[in-house]
Amino acid sequence: MVYNPAQFKIVGLAPERLSENQSSLQLKRYKNVIQHKADGTVCSGNKVNDGPTILYDHIPQKFPYYTSETIKGKFLEVLYARILIKKLF
């Protein structure tokens, strides 16, 4: 598939790796994120703030998943990078 600038405008890219003083599409930042692995171990999950995530009320079926003090009782899954586009006509 070929990008046609007459049909679509590229609005942004997620994950966005911008400095704090640049404008961003990011809506939330999570604090003290923990990554939960399939083998039961945990580690820092700071990459949650680097891109798109899905918020769950239950533990996701897929590993790794993430928890944060910002959203107690909820769970996060990190998604692949996304190109955000806007149809022009």
C-alpha positions as CSV (number, residue, x, y, z in Angstrom):
1,M,0.0,0.0,0.0
2,V,1.3,3.5,-0.9
3,Y,0.8,6.6,1.1
4,N,-1.2,9.2,-0.9
5,P,-0.8,12.7,0.7
6,A,-3.9,13.9,-1.3
7,Q,-6.1,11.4,0.6
8,F,-4.6,11.3,4.1
9,K,-2.6,13.5,6.5
10,I,-0.3,11.9,9.0
11,V,-1.3,13.4,12.3
12,G,1.1,11.6,14.6
13,L,2.9,8.5,15.6
14,A,2.4,6.5,18.8
15,P,4.6,5.8,20.6
16,E,5.8,9.3,20.7
17,R,9.3,9.9,22.1
18,L,9.1,13.6,22.7
19,S,10.7,15.7,25.3
20,E,8.5,17.1,28.1
21,N,8.4,20.6,26.5
22,Q,7.1,19.5,23.1
23,S,3.4,19.0,22.3
24,S,2.2,15.5,22.5
25,L,-0.9,13.3,21.8
26,Q,-0.3,11.5,25.1
27,L,-3.3,11.8,27.4
28,K,-2.1,9.9,30.6
29,R,1.2,9.3,32.4
30,Y,1.4,6.4,34.8
31,K,3.5,6.4,38.0
32,N,5.5,3.5,39.5
33,V,4.6,1.1,36.8
34,I,5.3,-2.6,37.3
35,Q,5.6,-5.2,34.5
36,H,4.2,-8.6,35.3
37,K,5.8,-11.4,33.3
38,A,4.4,-14.9,32.4
39,D,6.9,-16.6,34.8
40,G,5.6,-14.6,37.7
41,T,8.5,-12.2,38.0
42,V,8.1,-8.4,38.0
43,C,10.3,-5.5,36.9
44,S,10.0,-1.8,36.1
45,G,7.4,-1.1,33.4
46,N,8.3,2.5,32.5
47,K,7.8,1.8,28.8
48,V,4.1,2.0,29.4
49,N,4.5,5.8,29.1
50,D,6.2,5.5,25.7
51,G,3.2,4.5,23.6
52,P,-0.4,3.4,23.3
53,T,-2.0,1.2,26.0
54,I,-5.3,-0.5,26.7
55,L,-6.8,-0.3,30.2
56,Y,-8.5,-3.4,31.7
57,D,-10.7,-4.0,34.7
58,H,-9.3,-7.6,34.9
59,I,-5.9,-9.2,34.4
60,P,-5.3,-9.5,30.6
61,Q,-4.9,-12.9,29.1
62,K,-1.7,-11.7,27.4
63,F,1.7,-11.3,29.1
64,P,3.3,-9.0,29.9
65,Y,0.7,-6.8,31.6
66,Y,1.3,-3.8,33.8
67,T,0.0,-2.2,37.0
68,S,0.5,1.3,38.3
69,E,-0.2,3.3,41.5
70,T,-2.1,5.8,39.2
71,I,-4.8,3.2,38.4
72,K,-5.1,0.9,41.4
73,G,-7.2,-2.2,40.7
74,K,-6.8,-1.8,36.9
75,F,-4.4,-3.4,34.4
76,L,-2.6,-2.2,31.3
77,E,-1.4,-3.8,28.1
78,V,1.1,-2.1,25.8
79,L,0.2,-2.0,22.1
80,Y,2.4,-1.9,19.0
81,A,3.3,1.5,17.5
82,R,0.5,3.2,15.5
83,I,0.4,5.7,12.8
84,L,-2.4,8.2,13.3
85,I,-4.0,9.5,10.1
86,K,-6.8,11.8,9.1
87,K,-8.8,11.3,6.0
88,L,-8.8,14.5,3.9
89,F,-12.0,14.0,1.9
